[in-house]
Amino acid sequence: MALGTGRCTRLTVRVIVQAAACSVMVLAALVLFGTAGVLSPAIAQVKAPTKSKLKPPVKADPTDSVSDQLNAKWLQENGAYSGFKKAEPTVVPASYSTPAVANDWGDRLVSRAMKYLGAPYRYGGTSPSMGFDCSGFVYYLYGAVFGQSIPRMPHDMAREGMPVARSDLKRGDLVFFGYRGTFTHVGIYVGNDQFVHATHRGSPVQVTPLDGDYYRDRYMAAVRLSPR
């Protein structure tokens, strides 16, 4: 009888211990679930995309001396070897020399762009101090010369402008390159079948022929994006 009572007692203790262990596990699960429930809104808040903000127009910087320094340095180091040929100003007959016809804004845009020959390429760059990418160069110039904010990406720039045939290109027109219907590069026409542009990583802002080896087969379109 005593043996039976001892066995019963041991079984009772074992049941109590197992029940206590299950209770601990349940409590731990509840604590973990509660913690996850508290943290999850914070995590969701961190991962939530922020609303995009419109970039303000780039203001002109008449005191910018960086451009002159970059231009002089690049011409000194590379001008004699790069095949660079400065485009001559457009000659406009006197009878057509009105601002609307003479495309004065195009001359102003090109003149300012030529000051940045030698500026370094930087992906996402939109200023002389940090460097330019191709569309960032055009974006900066419209702000610096005209105080106007234009679209940042090439395909959006193309939609804003008036299409121009290659045979009708004028100084200041934007020329686009790419493949399979996608614009991947943009520059500014300077005359004499050449354009100025922020090239690619490891290469500076420079003037390149439209029929250059790389660009000849990738020329896609041109637009005239007149300032407002």
DRENPA-3360 file (N, C-alpha, C; in nm, 2 decimals, always signed):
BEGIN
1 = MALGTGRC = +0.08/-0.12/+0.00/+0.00/+0.00/+0.00/+0.09/+0.12/+0.00 ~ +0.19/+0.12/+0.08/+0.29/+0.24/+0.08/+0.35/+0.25/-0.05 ~ +0.39/+0.14/-0.12/+0.46/+0.15/-0.25/+0.37/+0.21/-0.35 ~ +0.24/+0.17/-0.34/+0.15/+0.23/-0.44/+0.13/+0.38/-0.41 ~ +0.13/+0.42/-0.29/+0.12/+0.56/-0.26/+0.24/+0.64/-0.31 ~ +0.36/+0.58/-0.29/+0.48/+0.65/-0.34/+0.48/+0.67/-0.49 ~ +0.43/+0.56/-0.56/+0.43/+0.57/-0.71/+0.33/+0.67/-0.75 ~ +0.22/+0.68/-0.68/+0.12/+0.78/-0.71/+0.17/+0.92/-0.69;
9 = TRLTVRVI = +0.25/+0.93/-0.58/+0.30/+1.07/-0.55/+0.40/+1.11/-0.65 ~ +0.49/+1.02/-0.70/+0.58/+1.05/-0.80/+0.51/+1.09/-0.93 ~ +0.41/+1.02/-0.97/+0.33/+1.05/-1.09/+0.27/+1.19/-1.08 ~ +0.22/+1.22/-0.96/+0.16/+1.35/-0.93/+0.26/+1.46/-0.95 ~ +0.38/+1.44/-0.89/+0.48/+1.54/-0.90/+0.52/+1.56/-1.05 ~ +0.54/+1.45/-1.12/+0.57/+1.46/-1.27/+0.47/+1.54/-1.34 ~ +0.34/+1.51/-1.32/+0.24/+1.59/-1.39/+0.24/+1.73/-1.35 ~ +0.27/+1.77/-1.23/+0.28/+1.91/-1.19/+0.39/+1.98/-1.26;
17 = VQAAACSV = +0.51/+1.91/-1.26/+0.63/+1.96/-1.33/+0.60/+1.99/-1.48 ~ +0.54/+1.89/-1.54/+0.51/+1.91/-1.69/+0.41/+2.02/-1.71 ~ +0.31/+2.03/-1.62/+0.22/+2.14/-1.63/+0.28/+2.28/-1.62 ~ +0.38/+2.28/-1.52/+0.45/+2.41/-1.50/+0.53/+2.44/-1.62 ~ +0.60/+2.34/-1.68/+0.68/+2.37/-1.80/+0.60/+2.42/-1.91 ~ +0.48/+2.36/-1.93/+0.39/+2.40/-2.04/+0.35/+2.55/-2.01 ~ +0.32/+2.58/-1.89/+0.28/+2.72/-1.86/+0.39/+2.82/-1.89 ~ +0.51/+2.78/-1.86/+0.63/+2.87/-1.89/+0.64/+2.89/-2.04;
25 = MVLAALVL = +0.62/+2.78/-2.11/+0.63/+2.79/-2.26/+0.52/+2.88/-2.32 ~ +0.40/+2.86/-2.26/+0.29/+2.95/-2.31/+0.31/+3.09/-2.28 ~ +0.36/+3.12/-2.16/+0.39/+3.26/-2.12/+0.50/+3.32/-2.21 ~ +0.60/+3.24/-2.23/+0.71/+3.29/-2.32/+0.66/+3.32/-2.46 ~ +0.57/+3.23/-2.51/+0.52/+3.26/-2.64/+0.43/+3.38/-2.65 ~ +0.35/+3.40/-2.53/+0.27/+3.52/-2.53/+0.36/+3.65/-2.52 ~ +0.47/+3.64/-2.44/+0.56/+3.76/-2.43/+0.62/+3.79/-2.57 ~ +0.67/+3.68/-2.64/+0.73/+3.70/-2.77/+0.63/+3.76/-2.87;
33 = FGTAGVLS = +0.51/+3.70/-2.87/+0.40/+3.76/-2.96/+0.37/+3.90/-2.93 ~ +0.36/+3.93/-2.80/+0.33/+4.07/-2.76/+0.44/+4.16/-2.80 ~ +0.57/+4.12/-2.79/+0.68/+4.21/-2.83/+0.68/+4.23/-2.98 ~ +0.65/+4.12/-3.05/+0.65/+4.13/-3.20/+0.54/+4.22/-3.24 ~ +0.42/+4.22/-3.17/+0.31/+4.30/-3.20/+0.34/+4.45/-3.17 ~ +0.43/+4.47/-3.07/+0.46/+4.61/-3.04/+0.56/+4.67/-3.14 ~ +0.66/+4.58/-3.19/+0.76/+4.62/-3.28/+0.72/+4.63/-3.42 ~ +0.62/+4.55/-3.46/+0.58/+4.54/-3.60/+0.54/+4.68/-3.66;
41 = PAIAQVKA = +0.46/+4.76/-3.58/+0.42/+4.89/-3.64/+0.54/+4.98/-3.66 ~ +0.64/+4.97/-3.57/+0.76/+5.05/-3.59/+0.84/+5.01/-3.71 ~ +0.85/+4.88/-3.73/+0.92/+4.83/-3.84/+0.85/+4.87/-3.97 ~ +0.72/+4.85/-3.97/+0.64/+4.89/-4.09/+0.66/+5.04/-4.12 ~ +0.67/+5.12/-4.01/+0.68/+5.26/-4.03/+0.82/+5.30/-4.09 ~ +0.92/+5.22/-4.05/+1.05/+5.25/-4.11/+1.06/+5.21/-4.25 ~ +0.99/+5.10/-4.29/+0.99/+5.05/-4.43/+0.90/+5.13/-4.52 ~ +0.81/+5.20/-4.46/+0.71/+5.27/-4.55/+0.78/+5.37/-4.64;
49 = PTKSKLKP = +0.75/+5.37/-4.76/+0.82/+5.47/-4.86/+0.78/+5.61/-4.82 ~ +0.87/+5.70/-4.83/+0.85/+5.84/-4.81/+0.80/+5.91/-4.93 ~ +0.72/+6.01/-4.92/+0.67/+6.08/-5.03/+0.78/+6.16/-5.10 ~ +0.78/+6.15/-5.24/+0.88/+6.22/-5.31/+0.86/+6.37/-5.30 ~ +0.97/+6.44/-5.30/+0.96/+6.59/-5.29/+1.01/+6.65/-5.42 ~ +0.94/+6.75/-5.47/+0.98/+6.82/-5.59/+1.11/+6.90/-5.56 ~ +1.21/+6.89/-5.65/+1.33/+6.96/-5.64/+1.31/+7.10/-5.68 ~ +1.36/+7.20/-5.60/+1.35/+7.34/-5.63/+1.43/+7.37/-5.76;
57 = PVKADPTD = +1.40/+7.48/-5.83/+1.48/+7.52/-5.94/+1.62/+7.55/-5.90 ~ +1.72/+7.51/-5.99/+1.86/+7.54/-5.96/+1.88/+7.68/-5.99 ~ +1.94/+7.76/-5.90/+1.96/+7.90/-5.92/+2.09/+7.93/-5.99 ~ +2.10/+8.03/-6.06/+2.22/+8.07/-6.13/+2.33/+8.10/-6.03 ~ +2.45/+8.08/-6.07/+2.57/+8.10/-5.99/+2.67/+8.18/-6.06 ~ +2.65/+8.31/-6.08/+2.74/+8.39/-6.16/+2.88/+8.40/-6.10 ~ +2.90/+8.37/-5.98/+3.04/+8.37/-5.91/+3.11/+8.24/-5.92 ~ +3.05/+8.15/-5.99/+3.11/+8.01/-6.00/+3.25/+8.02/-6.07;
65 = SVSDQLNA = +3.36/+8.00/-6.00/+3.49/+8.00/-6.06/+3.54/+7.86/-6.09 ~ +3.46/+7.76/-6.04/+3.50/+7.62/-6.06/+3.51/+7.58/-6.20 ~ +3.41/+7.63/-6.28/+3.40/+7.60/-6.42/+3.52/+7.65/-6.50 ~ +3.57/+7.77/-6.47/+3.69/+7.82/-6.54/+3.81/+7.73/-6.51 ~ +3.83/+7.69/-6.38/+3.94/+7.61/-6.34/+3.94/+7.48/-6.41 ~ +3.82/+7.41/-6.41/+3.81/+7.28/-6.47/+3.83/+7.29/-6.62 ~ +3.78/+7.39/-6.69/+3.79/+7.41/-6.83/+3.94/+7.43/-6.87 ~ +4.01/+7.51/-6.79/+4.15/+7.54/-6.82/+4.24/+7.41/-6.80;
73 = KWLQENGA = +4.21/+7.34/-6.69/+4.28/+7.22/-6.66/+4.26/+7.11/-6.77 ~ +4.13/+7.09/-6.81/+4.11/+6.99/-6.91/+4.17/+7.02/-7.04 ~ +4.16/+7.15/-7.08/+4.21/+7.18/-7.21/+4.37/+7.17/-7.21 ~ +4.43/+7.20/-7.10/+4.57/+7.19/-7.09/+4.62/+7.05/-7.09 ~ +4.54/+6.96/-7.03/+4.59/+6.82/-7.02/+4.54/+6.73/-7.13 ~ +4.42/+6.77/-7.19/+4.36/+6.68/-7.29/+4.33/+6.74/-7.42 ~ +4.32/+6.87/-7.43/+4.27/+6.94/-7.55/+4.35/+6.91/-7.67 ~ +4.48/+6.90/-7.66/+4.56/+6.87/-7.78/+4.55/+6.73/-7.83;
81 = YSGFKKAE = +4.49/+6.64/-7.75/+4.49/+6.50/-7.78/+4.35/+6.44/-7.80 ~ +4.25/+6.51/-7.77/+4.12/+6.46/-7.76/+4.04/+6.47/-7.89 ~ +4.10/+6.54/-7.99/+4.03/+6.57/-8.11/+3.92/+6.68/-8.09 ~ +3.93/+6.75/-7.98/+3.83/+6.86/-7.95/+3.84/+6.97/-8.06 ~ +3.73/+7.01/-8.10/+3.72/+7.12/-8.20/+3.60/+7.21/-8.15 ~ +3.64/+7.33/-8.11/+3.54/+7.42/-8.06/+3.44/+7.46/-8.17 ~ +3.31/+7.45/-8.14/+3.21/+7.49/-8.23/+3.20/+7.64/-8.25 ~ +3.19/+7.68/-8.37/+3.18/+7.83/-8.40/+3.04/+7.88/-8.37;
89 = PTVVPASY = +3.03/+8.00/-8.33/+2.89/+8.06/-8.30/+2.81/+8.05/-8.43 ~ +2.68/+8.04/-8.41/+2.59/+8.04/-8.52/+2.58/+8.18/-8.58 ~ +2.59/+8.18/-8.72/+2.59/+8.31/-8.79/+2.44/+8.33/-8.83 ~ +2.39/+8.44/-8.79/+2.25/+8.47/-8.82/+2.24/+8.59/-8.91 ~ +2.17/+8.58/-9.02/+2.16/+8.70/-9.11/+2.09/+8.82/-9.03 ~ +2.13/+8.94/-9.07/+2.08/+9.06/-8.99/+1.93/+9.07/-9.00 ~ +1.88/+9.02/-9.11/+1.73/+9.04/-9.13/+1.65/+8.94/-9.04 ~ +1.72/+8.84/-8.98/+1.66/+8.75/-8.89/+1.71/+8.76/-8.74;
97 = STPAVAND = +1.78/+8.87/-8.72/+1.85/+8.88/-8.59/+1.75/+8.93/-8.48 ~ +1.65/+8.86/-8.46/+1.56/+8.89/-8.35/+1.57/+8.78/-8.25 ~ +1.55/+8.81/-8.12/+1.57/+8.70/-8.02/+1.49/+8.57/-8.05 ~ +1.37/+8.59/-8.10/+1.28/+8.47/-8.12/+1.34/+8.38/-8.23 ~ +1.41/+8.44/-8.34/+1.45/+8.37/-8.45/+1.60/+8.33/-8.43 ~ +1.68/+8.41/-8.37/+1.82/+8.39/-8.36/+1.86/+8.28/-8.25 ~ +1.76/+8.23/-8.18/+1.78/+8.13/-8.08/+1.89/+8.17/-7.98 ~ +1.88/+8.29/-7.93/+1.97/+8.35/-7.84/+1.98/+8.26/-7.71;
105 = WGDRLVSR = +1.87/+8.20/-7.67/+1.88/+8.11/-7.55/+1.97/+7.99/-7.57 ~ +1.97/+7.94/-7.70/+2.06/+7.83/-7.73/+2.20/+7.86/-7.72 ~ +2.24/+7.98/-7.77/+2.38/+8.03/-7.76/+2.42/+8.04/-7.61 ~ +2.33/+8.10/-7.53/+2.36/+8.12/-7.39/+2.38/+7.98/-7.32 ~ +2.29/+7.89/-7.36/+2.30/+7.75/-7.30/+2.43/+7.69/-7.33 ~ +2.47/+7.69/-7.46/+2.59/+7.63/-7.51/+2.71/+7.70/-7.45 ~ +2.71/+7.83/-7.44/+2.83/+7.91/-7.39/+2.85/+7.87/-7.24 ~ +2.75/+7.85/-7.16/+2.76/+7.81/-7.02/+2.81/+7.67/-7.01;
113 = AMKYLGAP = +2.75/+7.58/-7.10/+2.79/+7.44/-7.10/+2.94/+7.42/-7.12 ~ +3.00/+7.50/-7.22/+3.14/+7.49/-7.25/+3.23/+7.53/-7.14 ~ +3.18/+7.60/-7.04/+3.26/+7.64/-6.93/+3.29/+7.52/-6.84 ~ +3.22/+7.41/-6.86/+3.24/+7.30/-6.77/+3.31/+7.18/-6.83 ~ +3.38/+7.21/-6.94/+3.46/+7.10/-7.00/+3.57/+7.06/-6.90 ~ +3.57/+6.93/-6.88/+3.67/+6.88/-6.78/+3.60/+6.85/-6.64 ~ +3.48/+6.89/-6.62/+3.41/+6.86/-6.50/+3.40/+6.71/-6.49 ~ +3.42/+6.65/-6.37/+3.42/+6.50/-6.36/+3.28/+6.45/-6.37;
121 = YRYGGTSP = +3.27/+6.32/-6.41/+3.14/+6.25/-6.42/+3.11/+6.19/-6.28 ~ +2.99/+6.21/-6.24/+2.95/+6.14/-6.12/+2.80/+6.10/-6.13 ~ +2.77/+5.97/-6.11/+2.63/+5.93/-6.12/+2.54/+6.00/-6.02 ~ +2.44/+6.06/-6.07/+2.35/+6.13/-5.98/+2.39/+6.28/-5.96 ~ +2.50/+6.32/-6.01/+2.56/+6.45/-5.99/+2.48/+6.56/-6.06 ~ +2.46/+6.68/-6.00/+2.39/+6.79/-6.06/+2.46/+6.92/-6.03 ~ +2.59/+6.92/-6.00/+2.66/+7.05/-5.97/+2.80/+7.04/-6.00 ~ +2.87/+7.15/-6.03/+3.01/+7.15/-6.06/+3.10/+7.10/-5.95;
129 = SMGFDCSG = +3.06/+7.12/-5.83/+3.14/+7.08/-5.71/+3.14/+6.93/-5.69 ~ +3.03/+6.86/-5.73/+3.02/+6.72/-5.70/+3.04/+6.64/-5.83 ~ +3.02/+6.71/-5.95/+3.03/+6.64/-6.08/+2.89/+6.62/-6.14 ~ +2.88/+6.57/-6.26/+2.75/+6.56/-6.33/+2.74/+6.42/-6.39 ~ +2.61/+6.38/-6.40/+2.58/+6.27/-6.49/+2.52/+6.34/-6.61 ~ +2.48/+6.26/-6.72/+2.44/+6.33/-6.84/+2.32/+6.41/-6.83 ~ +2.21/+6.36/-6.76/+2.09/+6.44/-6.75/+2.11/+6.54/-6.64 ~ +2.19/+6.51/-6.54/+2.22/+6.61/-6.43/+2.28/+6.73/-6.49;
137 = FVYYLYGA = +2.37/+6.72/-6.59/+2.44/+6.83/-6.65/+2.34/+6.92/-6.72 ~ +2.24/+6.87/-6.79/+2.14/+6.95/-6.86/+2.05/+7.01/-6.76 ~ +2.01/+6.93/-6.66/+1.92/+6.98/-6.55/+1.99/+7.11/-6.48 ~ +2.11/+7.10/-6.45/+2.18/+7.21/-6.38/+2.19/+7.33/-6.47 ~ +2.22/+7.31/-6.60/+2.24/+7.42/-6.69/+2.11/+7.50/-6.71 ~ +2.00/+7.44/-6.72/+1.87/+7.51/-6.73/+1.84/+7.59/-6.61 ~ +1.88/+7.54/-6.49/+1.86/+7.62/-6.37/+1.96/+7.73/-6.36 ~ +2.09/+7.71/-6.40/+2.19/+7.81/-6.39/+2.17/+7.92/-6.49;
145 = VFGQSIPR = +2.13/+7.89/-6.61/+2.12/+7.99/-6.71/+1.98/+8.06/-6.71 ~ +1.88/+7.98/-6.70/+1.74/+8.04/-6.71/+1.67/+8.04/-6.58 ~ +1.72/+7.98/-6.47/+1.65/+7.98/-6.35/+1.52/+7.89/-6.36 ~ +1.53/+7.79/-6.44/+1.41/+7.71/-6.47/+1.44/+7.56/-6.43 ~ +1.34/+7.50/-6.36/+1.35/+7.36/-6.32/+1.29/+7.28/-6.43 ~ +1.36/+7.19/-6.49/+1.31/+7.10/-6.60/+1.31/+6.96/-6.54 ~ +1.25/+6.86/-6.61/+1.26/+6.72/-6.56/+1.40/+6.67/-6.55 ~ +1.42/+6.58/-6.46/+1.55/+6.53/-6.43/+1.60/+6.42/-6.52;
153 = MPHDMARE = +1.51/+6.34/-6.57/+1.54/+6.22/-6.65/+1.53/+6.24/-6.80 ~ +1.61/+6.18/-6.88/+1.61/+6.20/-7.03/+1.47/+6.18/-7.09 ~ +1.40/+6.08/-7.06/+1.27/+6.05/-7.13/+1.17/+6.16/-7.10 ~ +1.18/+6.21/-6.97/+1.09/+6.32/-6.94/+1.13/+6.45/-7.00 ~ +1.26/+6.48/-7.02/+1.30/+6.60/-7.09/+1.25/+6.59/-7.24 ~ +1.26/+6.47/-7.30/+1.22/+6.46/-7.44/+1.07/+6.49/-7.45 ~ +0.99/+6.45/-7.36/+0.84/+6.47/-7.36/+0.81/+6.62/-7.35 ~ +0.90/+6.70/-7.28/+0.87/+6.84/-7.26/+0.91/+6.92/-7.38;
161 = GMPVARSD = +1.00/+6.87/-7.47/+1.05/+6.95/-7.58/+0.97/+6.93/-7.71 ~ +1.00/+7.01/-7.81/+0.94/+6.99/-7.95/+1.04/+6.91/-8.03 ~ +0.99/+6.80/-8.09/+1.08/+6.72/-8.17/+1.15/+6.80/-8.29 ~ +1.27/+6.76/-8.31/+1.35/+6.83/-8.41/+1.42/+6.73/-8.50 ~ +1.41/+6.74/-8.63/+1.49/+6.65/-8.72/+1.64/+6.68/-8.71 ~ +1.72/+6.58/-8.73/+1.86/+6.59/-8.72/+1.91/+6.70/-8.81 ~ +1.85/+6.70/-8.93/+1.90/+6.80/-9.03/+1.86/+6.95/-8.99 ~ +1.78/+6.96/-8.89/+1.73/+7.10/-8.85/+1.79/+7.14/-8.71;
169 = LKRGDLVF = +1.89/+7.06/-8.66/+1.94/+7.09/-8.53/+2.00/+7.23/-8.52 ~ +1.98/+7.30/-8.40/+2.03/+7.43/-8.37/+2.10/+7.42/-8.24 ~ +2.19/+7.51/-8.22/+2.26/+7.52/-8.09/+2.17/+7.53/-7.97 ~ +2.19/+7.44/-7.87/+2.10/+7.44/-7.76/+2.00/+7.33/-7.76 ~ +1.98/+7.26/-7.88/+1.89/+7.15/-7.88/+1.94/+7.03/-7.81 ~ +1.85/+6.95/-7.75/+1.89/+6.84/-7.67/+1.89/+6.72/-7.77 ~ +2.00/+6.64/-7.76/+2.01/+6.52/-7.84/+2.01/+6.40/-7.75 ~ +1.94/+6.29/-7.80/+1.92/+6.17/-7.71/+1.98/+6.05/-7.78;
177 = FGYRGTFT = +2.03/+5.96/-7.70/+2.09/+5.84/-7.75/+2.03/+5.72/-7.67 ~ +2.04/+5.60/-7.72/+1.99/+5.49/-7.65/+1.97/+5.37/-7.74 ~ +1.89/+5.27/-7.70/+1.86/+5.16/-7.78/+1.73/+5.10/-7.74 ~ +1.66/+5.02/-7.83/+1.54/+4.96/-7.81/+1.43/+5.05/-7.75 ~ +1.43/+5.17/-7.80/+1.33/+5.27/-7.76/+1.35/+5.33/-7.63 ~ +1.46/+5.31/-7.57/+1.49/+5.37/-7.43/+1.60/+5.47/-7.44 ~ +1.58/+5.59/-7.39/+1.69/+5.69/-7.39/+1.78/+5.66/-7.27 ~ +1.91/+5.65/-7.30/+2.01/+5.62/-7.20/+2.11/+5.73/-7.18;
185 = HVGIYVGN = +2.10/+5.83/-7.27/+2.20/+5.94/-7.27/+2.15/+6.06/-7.33 ~ +2.19/+6.18/-7.29/+2.15/+6.31/-7.34/+2.26/+6.41/-7.34 ~ +2.26/+6.49/-7.44/+2.36/+6.60/-7.45/+2.30/+6.72/-7.51 ~ +2.39/+6.83/-7.53/+2.34/+6.95/-7.58/+2.42/+6.98/-7.71 ~ +2.34/+7.00/-7.82/+2.40/+7.03/-7.95/+2.47/+7.16/-7.95 ~ +2.60/+7.16/-8.00/+2.68/+7.28/-8.00/+2.71/+7.34/-8.14 ~ +2.66/+7.26/-8.25/+2.69/+7.30/-8.38/+2.80/+7.21/-8.44 ~ +2.81/+7.22/-8.57/+2.92/+7.14/-8.64/+2.91/+6.99/-8.62;
193 = DQFVHATH = +2.78/+6.95/-8.60/+2.76/+6.80/-8.58/+2.83/+6.75/-8.45 ~ +2.83/+6.84/-8.35/+2.90/+6.80/-8.22/+2.80/+6.83/-8.11 ~ +2.82/+6.76/-8.00/+2.74/+6.79/-7.88/+2.83/+6.79/-7.75 ~ +2.79/+6.86/-7.65/+2.86/+6.86/-7.53/+2.78/+6.79/-7.43 ~ +2.85/+6.71/-7.34/+2.78/+6.62/-7.25/+2.87/+6.57/-7.14 ~ +2.81/+6.53/-7.03/+2.87/+6.45/-6.93/+2.88/+6.31/-6.97 ~ +2.99/+6.25/-7.00/+3.01/+6.13/-7.07/+2.97/+6.00/-6.99 ~ +3.07/+5.96/-6.92/+3.05/+5.83/-6.84/+3.16/+5.83/-6.73;
201 = RGSPVQVT = +3.14/+5.73/-6.65/+3.24/+5.72/-6.53/+3.38/+5.71/-6.58 ~ +3.47/+5.80/-6.52/+3.61/+5.80/-6.56/+3.64/+5.89/-6.67 ~ +3.54/+5.96/-6.73/+3.56/+6.06/-6.84/+3.48/+6.19/-6.81 ~ +3.54/+6.30/-6.84/+3.48/+6.43/-6.80/+3.38/+6.48/-6.90 ~ +3.32/+6.59/-6.87/+3.24/+6.67/-6.96/+3.33/+6.71/-7.08 ~ +3.28/+6.68/-7.20/+3.36/+6.71/-7.32/+3.26/+6.72/-7.44 ~ +3.32/+6.76/-7.56/+3.25/+6.77/-7.68/+3.28/+6.65/-7.77 ~ +3.18/+6.59/-7.83/+3.19/+6.47/-7.90/+3.11/+6.48/-8.03;
209 = PLDGDYYR = +3.17/+6.43/-8.14/+3.09/+6.43/-8.27/+2.97/+6.34/-8.26 ~ +2.86/+6.38/-8.32/+2.74/+6.29/-8.33/+2.77/+6.16/-8.40 ~ +2.86/+6.16/-8.49/+2.90/+6.04/-8.56/+3.02/+5.97/-8.50 ~ +3.05/+6.00/-8.37/+3.15/+5.92/-8.30/+3.11/+5.77/-8.30 ~ +3.22/+5.69/-8.28/+3.20/+5.55/-8.29/+3.09/+5.49/-8.20 ~ +3.08/+5.54/-8.08/+2.98/+5.49/-7.99/+2.84/+5.55/-8.01 ~ +2.84/+5.67/-8.05/+2.71/+5.75/-8.05/+2.64/+5.74/-8.19 ~ +2.71/+5.71/-8.29/+2.66/+5.71/-8.43/+2.54/+5.61/-8.44;
217 = DRYMAAVR = +2.55/+5.49/-8.38/+2.45/+5.39/-8.39/+2.34/+5.40/-8.28 ~ +2.37/+5.49/-8.19/+2.27/+5.51/-8.07/+2.19/+5.64/-8.08 ~ +2.22/+5.72/-8.18/+2.14/+5.84/-8.19/+1.99/+5.81/-8.21 ~ +1.90/+5.87/-8.13/+1.76/+5.83/-8.14/+1.67/+5.95/-8.17 ~ +1.69/+6.07/-8.11/+1.60/+6.18/-8.13/+1.66/+6.31/-8.08 ~ +1.60/+6.42/-8.11/+1.64/+6.55/-8.06/+1.51/+6.63/-8.04 ~ +1.52/+6.72/-7.94/+1.41/+6.81/-7.91/+1.46/+6.95/-7.88 ~ +1.37/+7.05/-7.90/+1.41/+7.19/-7.87/+1.33/+7.22/-7.74;
225 = LSPR = +1.39/+7.23/-7.63/+1.33/+7.26/-7.50/+1.35/+7.41/-7.47 ~ +1.27/+7.49/-7.53/+1.28/+7.64/-7.51/+1.25/+7.67/-7.37 ~ +1.33/+7.76/-7.31/+1.30/+7.81/-7.17/+1.17/+7.89/-7.16 ~ +1.11/+7.88/-7.05/+0.98/+7.95/-7.03/+1.01/+8.08/-6.95;
% end
